[in-house]
């Protein structure tokens, strides 16, 4: 028969493995068998944890009251009981009382590293609830050290995971992943509950990184896992995080989920947590357009409750939404009075600071546009500073979503201003934020190389998903430069333009399409019409291009191409014809809004035959013009199963002296990477695929599998000019309105000066003729945009479209 001490030990093991239901009978038997106060008190402390999980913290606190009445207990045991009581208070949301209890417990536990580490681990959680991230990081770091010293590997991993989560809340996604990934390898195998806890926290990191749907799926999975095991408080916590993620794009859904979480919290006696969920539901109500006086009264009451719990950021978020509610009611004076009383400090989390800037810009509105734009500018500066801490292009573009509302509001105000200098500034600030971050080379990572190599070998679907996740998150973990380039001003841009170049900034808002044509002599504002007309033309553009590129029999081929030509003529009438008077006969540099990412500009009448470069931004285009283009050495690659690929690269290579060519089995990922590092001009003729789910997994098919955007990011040196004779690889996924990412962007981020690629299908025969002509011009010193302009014919009945675009 097991002793009380043995039963207790087995119960603790079950708790640590996440098996709280299995732990309960073990601990109840241990308590019944305990014949001394000290052991009984320790058993009650462990049992209280189980009761809290299954019956709620209030019932567990009542159980601990018995322990306080036991007289024959050691100081260490009293510290353990105090630590458990503090944990229960934390779960009830009584953070101030919990901190006091933890202080008493830690003072009594100094001689026992295991118990001390547990108390520090839990106190770190209280600091997190109060938004004291630095204090939380200190506690988790101390806890991990003490728990490792006590040989408590699992609990040390929990401390490291929580330390990673704390770093995430501080905005350090790189540091967060560096701690959470190895901790997950220890914690996930322990059971479904442990896995769900890790997935819940990891989901928040994914959503912060821009992978919103993936994060939401992980939260829903975690909530289901908790619900299956009737862990209602944990289920409510997962639902609360899910509701927070829904507020921005589905406030009605956020309100439903938050209300459900509030009911669950109330059912287990966690009233303070219920208040947080109710506050989030009220924020969602405001975002759905509700703004009654009753809502304002409830909001004030809930904000006071949040402050009493030490949740300053959450209270600030709620009060800022009440400002927005007053504005919606037309009560501007009352909104201003509320705004004066709300001041997030410099230590407030980024999301709260950005909300503050957005609400204040809305408050001053069109009446004081200069002040409104200043608020928005300062908010975006915070986003840029955070964004520049990441070295991964995927992460840089993903986190841009945190500034999207500021950018959208800024662009709308810029269009309303009718001032060219303001429009150029906000065209630059609101688009392609990653292009203004100074890139850094990723450190060599053999594990990343191994994972990419395995991905090329066509693994099973489950293994492929695992490898993709590992590659992406390993790439996220290198640090950025911390440097952001200021956007170019209108006078500086005009001073840098030569007489033969015009820059056209296309700006698309929710309602309007405008263009700013900048030359050395003038800046011309051109209104292009309403957004709805543009959307109607763009809707079928890519399908039309793909169909027209196919080898169709006549007369069908001619009919398809005529329909495409008509669509392109209409699109040119909207976007090109109105700007031609200001452009004149100059070459053109375009900076289009994200919605225009798939437009084949060289095929639009008015731009046909004219050198056209599509730049990420005017700022990045100017920075890349500081050194001469290198075109001394050329390399060519023909991938498998592409009609005429070898003919194409052989013919193009004959235009260059000493060109290197890889074909057949020699065209492997390793060989192509080596070639890319050694040439100035690289031409790859291969099947391509754009991955909208994760654009850096877009790739070119080589002899041993796909060559990904992640492979490009690893190159030690890159060509100045890259030509991708492959369908789709010029296509970009539009992230957060203006942020583009894809194979072309990967090359530009890695340092290429120019990428010639297509967003749509390309007819093999037509591509052969155009690209050989492009190389003929490049080899004689022409710049890429001029070489492409000389080679691409207009769309006609007889000519398949070649929608190649010069990016860079």
Number of C-alpha atoms within 10 A of each C-alpha: 5 11 12 22 18 14 23 27 18 18 28 22 14 17 19 17 18 18 20 23 17 14 24 22 14 21 28 18 17 26 22 11 16 20 11 12 17 19 21 25 27 23 28 25 25 24 29 29 22 24 20 22 21 20 19 25 26 18 16 25 21 12 18 21 13 12 22 13 11 14 10 12 18 14 14 21 23 22 24 25 25 26 30 29 27 29 28 26 23 27 25 23 24 21 27 17 14 25 21 13 23 26 17 15 27 23 13 21 22 14 11 14 19 23 24 25 30 26 28 28 29 25 29 30 27 28 24 21 19 21 22 20 24 14 17 27 25 16 23 29 21 19 31 28 17 23 26 18 14 17 13 16 16 18 24 28 23 24 32 28 27 29 28 29 28 28 21 22 20 20 19 18 25 25 20 24 22 18 19 24 18 13 23 21 12 17 26 16 12 16 13 18 22 21 19 25 21 23 23 26 22 24 26 24 24 22 18 22 21 22 18 19 13 14 24 23 15 23 29 20 16 28 24 17 19 22 15 11 15 15 21 22 29 23 24 27 24 27 28 28 23 26 29 19 21 20 21 12 10 14 24 18 17 29 27 15 22 31 23 20 30 28 17 23 26 18 15 21 19 24 19 22 26 27 21 25 30 23 29 29 28 27 27 27 21 25 21 16 13 15 20 13 12 8 17 19 11 13 22 15 13 22 22 15 17 23 15 15 21 21 20 20 22 21 25 23 21 24 25 26 24 24 26 27 24 22 19 16 15 11 13 16 12 13 21 18 11 16 20 9 11 16 12 18 11 8 13 18 17 19 15 20 21 23 21 24 22 23 21 22 24 20 21 17 16 16 9 12 18 17 15 23 28 14 22 27 19 15 23 25 15 14 21 24 14 19 29 23 22 27 24 29 25 23 26 26 24 24 26 28 22 21 23 20 19 25 28 21 20 29 27 19 21 23 24 13 15 11 14 19 16 21 26 28 19 23 28 26 25 25 27 28 27 28 26 23 26 15 21 19 18 19 12 11 11 9 12 20 15 12 16 23 18 15 22 18 12 13 12 10 9 8 13 17 12 13 19 16 12 17 19 18 20 18 24 24 20 19 20 23 16 17 16 19 14 13 18 19 16 19 13 11 17 19 12 14 16 12 12 13 20 26 27 26 24 21 28 26 17 11 10 17 22 20 27 24 25 26 26 18 12 13 21 18 20 17 17 22 14 16 15 12 15 20 12 11 14 16 10 12 18 19 13 18 23 18 20 28 25 16 12 12 8 10 9 11 19 18 13 21 23 17 15 24 23 14 18 22 18 18 22 18 16 19 23 21 18 15 21 14 11 19 21 13 14 18 20 23 25 23 26 22 24 22 19 18 19 20 21 21 26 25 25 24 20 18 20 17 21 22 21 26 27 23 23 27 25 24 19 21 20 15 12 16 11 8 8 8 17 14 20 14 17 27 25 26 31 29 27 20 13 14 16 15 25 21 12 25 25 20 18 24 23 13 19 19 11 12 18 17 21 20 19 14 12 17 24 21 22 14 12 21 19 15 22 25 14 17 23 21 26 27 26 26 29 25 23 25 21 23 18 16 11 16 25 24 23 28 26 26 26 27 19 18 21 25 25 24 22 25 20 22 23 19 18 17 19 26 27 22 28 28 24 25 31 29 25 27 26 31 27 23 21 20 19 22 20 27 26 26 26 26 31 30 25 22 25 25 21 23 22 22 22 26 30 23 24 26 24 27 26 26 23 22 16 16 25 22 16 21 26 20 19 25 26 20 19 21 20 12 14 15 17 27 27 19 25 28 24 17 20 25 18 18 22 15 18 10 16 26 29 29 27 30 26 29 28 26
